[in-house]
């Protein structure tokens, strides 16, 4: 019987990290007030403000899709457009969630290498979308880290935020893997967010070690007015909110969130290096976070999958994505490399 090996299928397949699990157990030990009126939720929000070194509004939702879609709905009217990379998660993997919750906003797609918005193409799009019969651009959305595992630099984010604000657009950051990006850049979170003009960040915890629960963080507090009603209407207000918030306390204490991300990033670099050196496999994008995009012929991929390994083709015809997590071990990498070399 083939044993399924999900280690590299997604960072969503990893278990809850010990620190988040311990915090969840502690919050589950007794009764507590409902709907966020509890000490765990308050403490988690305060810790986020400390980490980002600013006063910001913090909301919990269950999923990354809800975080992105509701945040964008708060920033847009139905006749607004949302500029994003053509391979952004909000375009390829959220089942029309942003369009649905905004009531009609259109995603305006921009190209660019390595999953990043090309600033020249963004400027050209803004010049085209300047008359009444088109959706009026209202937001630029960037992903940090990107869908291709790359990370925007400070200068790249600055160029986008300056373009956005010069044209009276808000800036949204999809941070499903924000921890991995900060670990890669080795900088304070404020430096890559509100200091550069990011208005709203969706900060992901699930891929970093929690069971569920993402944060929508409004650095521009003018935007967040009545967002709590939007969260409730969308079915995202947790009655036992402490069970969403408490694992974040485990993540945020003692920089566990950064340690988890650094581990995942190191594992991805090791996996990529071993694939190149031991199996002569081409790595398609720079490995800057916890994703490895490898060019594999279909026969090799099928052999690996027959041996139980689970991973996905990400780009046709032959580019597969391998994800590492806080729980990836050297043994996992060694076992995978051995099977690659045996079947290569």
Backbone torsions as a table, in degrees:
resi	resn	phi	psi	omega
1	UNK	NA	128.4	-179.6
2	UNK	-74.6	129.9	177.1
3	UNK	-87.6	127.1	179.0
4	UNK	-74.3	133.2	-179.1
5	UNK	-118.7	102.7	-174.4
6	UNK	-98.0	9.2	-171.6
7	UNK	-57.1	-34.7	-173.8
8	UNK	-110.1	5.4	-179.3
9	UNK	-68.6	-40.3	-179.3
10	UNK	-170.9	154.0	171.7
11	UNK	-72.7	-9.4	172.9
12	UNK	-71.6	-18.7	-177.4
13	UNK	-81.3	-12.2	-178.0
14	UNK	-71.1	153.0	176.7
15	UNK	-72.8	174.3	172.5
16	UNK	-66.7	138.5	179.5
17	UNK	-73.7	154.6	-174.0
18	UNK	-56.3	-38.9	-177.3
19	UNK	-67.1	-41.2	177.9
20	UNK	-68.2	-38.5	179.6
21	UNK	-64.2	-42.1	179.8
22	UNK	-64.9	-41.2	179.0
23	UNK	-66.3	-37.0	177.5
24	UNK	-65.6	-42.1	178.4
25	UNK	-63.0	-40.0	-179.8
26	UNK	-64.8	-39.5	179.9
27	UNK	-71.3	-22.7	-177.3
28	UNK	-88.3	0.9	-171.5
29	UNK	-77.1	-16.2	-175.4
30	UNK	-156.1	178.1	176.0
31	UNK	-68.9	154.9	174.7
32	UNK	-157.1	159.6	179.0
33	UNK	-60.9	151.5	-175.4
34	UNK	-94.9	170.4	171.3
35	UNK	56.5	35.2	174.3
36	UNK	87.7	3.0	179.4
37	UNK	-90.5	43.8	-174.8
38	UNK	-125.7	165.3	-174.8
39	UNK	-73.1	-27.9	-179.6
40	UNK	-67.1	-44.3	179.4
41	UNK	-63.8	-44.0	179.5
42	UNK	-62.3	-43.4	-179.3
43	UNK	-65.8	-41.1	-179.6
44	UNK	-63.1	-42.4	178.4
45	UNK	-63.5	-41.3	178.1
46	UNK	-63.8	-38.8	179.5
47	UNK	-66.9	-36.4	175.8
48	UNK	-61.7	-42.7	178.6
49	UNK	-63.2	-36.1	177.2
50	UNK	-68.1	-42.7	-177.6
51	UNK	-66.1	-38.5	-179.4
52	UNK	-89.8	-6.1	174.8
53	UNK	58.4	42.8	178.3
54	UNK	-160.9	160.3	173.8
55	UNK	-83.1	120.1	-177.7
56	UNK	-142.7	159.1	177.0
57	UNK	-94.1	131.4	-173.2
58	UNK	-123.4	130.3	178.9
59	UNK	-129.8	144.9	177.1
60	UNK	-101.6	136.5	169.5
61	UNK	-133.5	172.1	-172.7
62	UNK	-83.4	-34.6	-171.3
63	UNK	-133.1	162.7	176.7
64	UNK	-67.7	-36.9	177.4
65	UNK	-62.2	-43.6	177.4
66	UNK	-62.4	-42.8	180.0
67	UNK	-58.5	-51.8	-178.5
68	UNK	-64.1	-48.5	-174.2
69	UNK	-65.2	-43.1	-179.1
70	UNK	-71.7	-38.5	176.8
71	UNK	-61.6	-45.2	-179.9
72	UNK	-66.3	-37.1	176.9
73	UNK	-62.9	-32.9	178.8
74	UNK	-71.1	-24.9	-174.9
75	UNK	-95.8	-13.9	-171.5
76	UNK	-123.9	152.9	160.5
77	UNK	-99.6	168.7	-172.3
78	UNK	-63.2	-24.1	-179.5
79	UNK	-91.5	4.0	177.8
80	UNK	-87.4	155.3	173.2
81	UNK	-107.9	152.4	179.4
82	UNK	-115.3	110.6	178.9
83	UNK	-80.1	131.5	179.3
84	UNK	-154.4	166.7	177.1
85	UNK	-66.8	148.5	-177.1
86	UNK	-63.9	-18.7	176.2
87	UNK	-109.8	17.9	-180.0
88	UNK	-63.9	151.6	179.8
89	UNK	-60.9	-37.3	179.7
90	UNK	-65.0	-21.3	177.9
91	UNK	-89.4	-41.7	-168.9
92	UNK	-99.0	-21.2	-166.0
93	UNK	-137.9	18.9	-178.2
94	UNK	-122.9	19.2	166.1
95	UNK	53.8	34.4	-179.9
96	UNK	75.3	14.0	-179.2
97	UNK	-55.9	-48.5	178.8
98	UNK	-60.7	-41.4	179.0
99	UNK	-65.3	-40.2	-178.6
100	UNK	-64.6	-51.0	-174.8
101	UNK	-75.1	-23.1	174.8
102	UNK	-82.2	-12.9	179.5
103	UNK	76.4	21.5	175.2
104	UNK	137.0	-2.3	177.4
105	UNK	-59.4	142.8	-177.2
106	UNK	-104.7	138.0	173.4
107	UNK	-79.8	123.6	-179.9
108	UNK	-102.7	109.2	-167.2
109	UNK	-87.3	136.6	-179.9
110	UNK	-123.9	138.7	176.5
111	UNK	-84.1	-176.9	179.1
112	UNK	150.4	145.6	-177.6
113	UNK	-71.5	151.5	174.9
114	UNK	58.1	28.5	176.2
115	UNK	79.3	7.6	-177.7
116	UNK	-106.0	143.4	176.7
117	UNK	-62.3	128.0	174.2
118	UNK	-81.3	122.5	-172.9
119	UNK	-65.2	-33.9	177.7
120	UNK	-65.1	-42.7	177.5
121	UNK	-66.5	-35.9	177.7
122	UNK	-63.7	-42.8	178.1
123	UNK	-62.7	-41.9	179.9
124	UNK	-63.8	-39.5	178.7
125	UNK	-64.5	-42.5	178.8
126	UNK	-62.1	-33.9	178.0
127	UNK	-69.3	-33.2	-179.8
128	UNK	-76.2	-32.3	-173.2
129	UNK	-93.5	55.2	-171.9
130	UNK	-124.0	23.0	177.5
131	UNK	-134.9	164.0	-165.0
132	UNK	-61.7	-24.3	-174.0
133	UNK	-85.0	-3.0	179.8
134	UNK	-111.0	157.8	170.9
135	UNK	-58.7	135.0	179.0
136	UNK	-84.3	120.2	178.6
137	UNK	-56.1	131.4	-178.7
138	UNK	-123.5	-23.4	-175.3
139	UNK	-146.2	143.7	163.1
140	UNK	-108.3	126.5	179.5
141	UNK	-111.8	127.6	174.6
142	UNK	-122.4	152.7	178.1
143	UNK	-108.0	132.2	-177.4
144	UNK	-136.1	98.7	5.0
145	UNK	-77.6	164.3	-176.7
146	UNK	-78.1	173.5	177.7
147	UNK	-65.0	-18.6	179.0
148	UNK	-101.1	13.9	174.6
149	UNK	76.5	15.4	178.1
150	UNK	-99.8	168.2	-172.6
151	UNK	-129.7	129.0	174.5
152	UNK	-67.2	137.1	174.0
153	UNK	-83.4	169.7	177.7
154	UNK	-57.6	-45.2	-178.0
155	UNK	-65.3	-37.9	179.7
156	UNK	-66.6	-41.1	177.5
157	UNK	-67.0	-41.2	179.3
158	UNK	-58.5	-44.0	-179.8
159	UNK	-61.0	-39.0	-178.9
160	UNK	-72.3	-44.9	-179.0
161	UNK	-66.6	-37.1	178.0
162	UNK	-66.0	-40.3	176.8
163	UNK	-63.4	-43.6	-178.5
164	UNK	-62.4	-51.2	-174.5
165	UNK	-71.1	-28.9	175.0
166	UNK	-65.3	-25.2	179.8
167	UNK	-107.7	16.4	176.9
168	UNK	60.4	40.6	175.4
169	UNK	-107.1	149.0	170.7
170	UNK	-83.8	163.3	177.4
171	UNK	-121.4	123.5	177.9
172	UNK	-111.3	137.1	176.5
173	UNK	-118.5	118.6	173.0
174	UNK	-82.4	105.0	-176.4
175	UNK	-109.5	44.3	176.8
176	UNK	-54.3	-34.4	176.3
177	UNK	-121.4	39.9	178.7
178	UNK	-59.8	-38.8	179.3
179	UNK	-58.4	-42.5	-179.9
180	UNK	-65.7	-36.1	178.5
181	UNK	-67.1	-44.5	179.7
182	UNK	-65.3	-39.8	176.7
183	UNK	-62.4	-39.0	179.4
184	UNK	-67.4	-42.5	-177.9
185	UNK	-79.9	-20.6	-179.8
186	UNK	54.4	53.6	-179.6
187	UNK	-137.9	167.5	176.7
188	UNK	-70.1	142.4	-179.1
189	UNK	-55.2	-35.9	-178.3
190	UNK	-61.6	-32.2	-174.5
191	UNK	-64.9	-29.2	-177.5
192	UNK	-104.9	9.7	-177.4
193	UNK	-129.5	-101.0	-170.1
194	UNK	-67.8	-29.4	178.4
195	UNK	-64.3	-26.7	179.1
196	UNK	-94.8	-3.7	177.4
197	UNK	103.3	13.5	173.7
198	UNK	-70.5	128.3	-176.7
199	UNK	-86.5	-41.1	-176.8
200	UNK	-139.2	135.0	175.7
201	UNK	-119.6	131.0	168.4
202	UNK	-98.6	107.7	-170.8
203	UNK	-100.0	116.4	-174.5
204	UNK	-87.2	134.8	174.7
205	UNK	-110.4	-27.8	-173.5
206	UNK	-60.3	-42.9	-177.3
207	UNK	-78.0	-6.9	-176.3
208	UNK	-108.3	-5.2	174.9
209	UNK	139.3	-3.9	175.8
210	UNK	-90.3	171.8	176.2
211	UNK	-83.4	-37.3	-179.6
212	UNK	-165.6	167.7	175.3
213	UNK	108.3	112.3	176.4
214	UNK	-117.8	157.4	-179.4
215	UNK	-108.7	137.3	168.2
216	UNK	-108.2	114.8	-173.2
217	UNK	-113.1	117.9	178.5
218	UNK	-98.0	106.4	172.9
219	UNK	-77.3	-34.7	173.1
220	UNK	-90.8	96.1	-172.0
221	UNK	-71.9	-12.4	175.2
222	UNK	-65.5	-26.4	-177.0
223	UNK	-79.5	-25.8	-167.7
224	UNK	-82.4	0.2	-177.1
225	UNK	-55.3	123.5	178.3
226	UNK	65.0	18.6	176.4
227	UNK	-63.5	-27.8	178.3
228	UNK	-60.8	-33.8	176.3
229	UNK	-68.2	-38.8	178.5
230	UNK	-63.9	-40.7	178.5
231	UNK	-62.6	-45.4	179.7
232	UNK	-62.8	-46.6	-177.7
233	UNK	-60.5	-32.7	-178.6
234	UNK	-83.7	3.3	179.9
235	UNK	73.8	27.4	-176.6
236	UNK	-110.5	5.5	176.8
237	UNK	-87.2	110.5	-177.7
238	UNK	-74.7	127.6	177.2
239	UNK	-68.3	-42.8	174.3
240	UNK	-97.6	63.7	-172.9
241	UNK	-58.2	-30.7	-178.0
242	UNK	-59.2	-26.9	-178.4
243	UNK	-78.1	-16.9	168.5
244	UNK	-85.8	-38.0	-173.1
245	UNK	-79.4	-39.0	-173.1
246	UNK	-58.3	-44.1	178.4
247	UNK	-58.1	-28.9	175.5
248	UNK	-65.0	-33.6	175.9
249	UNK	-62.7	-38.5	175.8
250	UNK	-65.2	-39.4	179.0
251	UNK	-68.0	-43.1	-171.7
252	UNK	-78.3	-27.0	-179.2
253	UNK	-67.1	137.3	175.5
254	UNK	55.9	28.5	177.8
255	UNK	57.9	32.4	178.1
256	UNK	-58.3	-38.3	-179.3
257	UNK	-59.9	-37.5	178.2
258	UNK	-74.8	-39.3	177.6
259	UNK	-61.8	-42.9	177.4
260	UNK	-60.0	-44.6	-178.4
261	UNK	-67.6	-40.7	178.4
262	UNK	-62.6	-40.7	178.2
263	UNK	-61.3	-47.1	-179.1
264	UNK	-62.8	-41.0	179.0
265	UNK	-64.7	-43.5	178.2
266	UNK	-61.9	-41.3	179.6
267	UNK	-61.9	-40.5	179.3
268	UNK	-64.9	-42.1	178.0
269	UNK	-63.0	-41.7	179.3
270	UNK	-64.6	-43.5	178.9
271	UNK	-59.8	-45.7	-179.5
272	UNK	-63.7	-44.7	-179.6
273	UNK	-62.2	-42.2	-179.5
274	UNK	-68.5	-37.6	176.6
275	UNK	-62.4	-39.7	179.8
276	UNK	-70.6	-48.6	-171.2
277	UNK	-79.1	-34.4	-174.7
278	UNK	-99.7	-21.5	-177.4
279	UNK	-127.8	1.8	178.8
280	UNK	54.7	39.5	178.8
281	UNK	-90.9	134.3	179.7
282	UNK	-77.3	132.2	174.0
283	UNK	-100.3	124.5	-166.0
284	UNK	-83.5	-41.1	-178.1
285	UNK	-118.1	155.4	174.5
286	UNK	-57.0	137.3	179.5
287	UNK	-91.2	96.1	-175.0
288	UNK	-112.1	-15.5	177.3
289	UNK	-129.3	-126.8	-174.6
290	UNK	-115.4	22.0	179.9
291	UNK	-116.1	141.9	174.8
292	UNK	-123.9	124.6	177.5
293	UNK	-109.6	111.8	-171.8
294	UNK	-116.0	141.8	177.0
295	UNK	-89.7	113.2	-177.9
296	UNK	-126.4	136.3	174.3
297	UNK	-72.6	154.8	-172.8
298	UNK	-61.0	-34.2	-179.5
299	UNK	-64.1	-43.8	177.7
300	UNK	-63.8	-45.3	179.5
301	UNK	-59.4	-41.5	180.0
302	UNK	-67.1	-37.2	177.2
303	UNK	-63.7	-43.9	179.5
304	UNK	-64.5	-41.1	179.3
305	UNK	-67.8	-32.6	176.3
306	UNK	-66.9	-26.2	177.0
307	UNK	-86.3	5.9	173.2
308	UNK	104.8	-9.0	-178.3
309	UNK	-72.9	133.9	179.6
310	UNK	-112.7	120.9	174.5
311	UNK	-159.9	169.4	-167.9
312	UNK	-121.9	144.5	167.9
313	UNK	-73.6	127.2	-174.4
314	UNK	-105.5	-34.9	-178.9
315	UNK	-136.5	127.0	175.5
316	UNK	-69.0	145.6	4.4
317	UNK	-95.5	-10.0	-166.1
318	UNK	-150.6	22.1	-178.9
319	UNK	-103.9	120.2	-177.9
320	UNK	-111.1	146.2	179.1
321	UNK	-101.7	132.8	175.4
322	UNK	-122.5	122.3	-176.7
323	UNK	-107.6	140.1	172.9
324	UNK	-109.5	161.5	-176.2
325	UNK	-140.2	-178.0	176.9
326	UNK	-61.3	-22.9	-174.5
327	UNK	-98.5	-2.6	-179.5
328	UNK	-64.7	133.2	-178.3
329	UNK	-111.4	163.3	173.9
330	UNK	-62.2	-32.8	177.0
331	UNK	-64.0	-40.3	176.7
332	UNK	-59.5	-46.6	-179.2
333	UNK	-64.4	-44.8	179.7
334	UNK	-61.2	-42.6	179.3
335	UNK	-63.2	-41.9	-178.5
336	UNK	-67.5	-45.6	-179.7
337	UNK	-61.4	-40.2	178.2
338	UNK	-60.6	-42.7	179.4
339	UNK	-69.6	-33.9	176.0
340	UNK	-63.5	-48.0	-177.1
341	UNK	-67.5	-33.0	178.2
342	UNK	-66.8	-29.7	-174.0
343	UNK	-109.9	-1.0	-175.3
344	UNK	-74.3	NA	NA
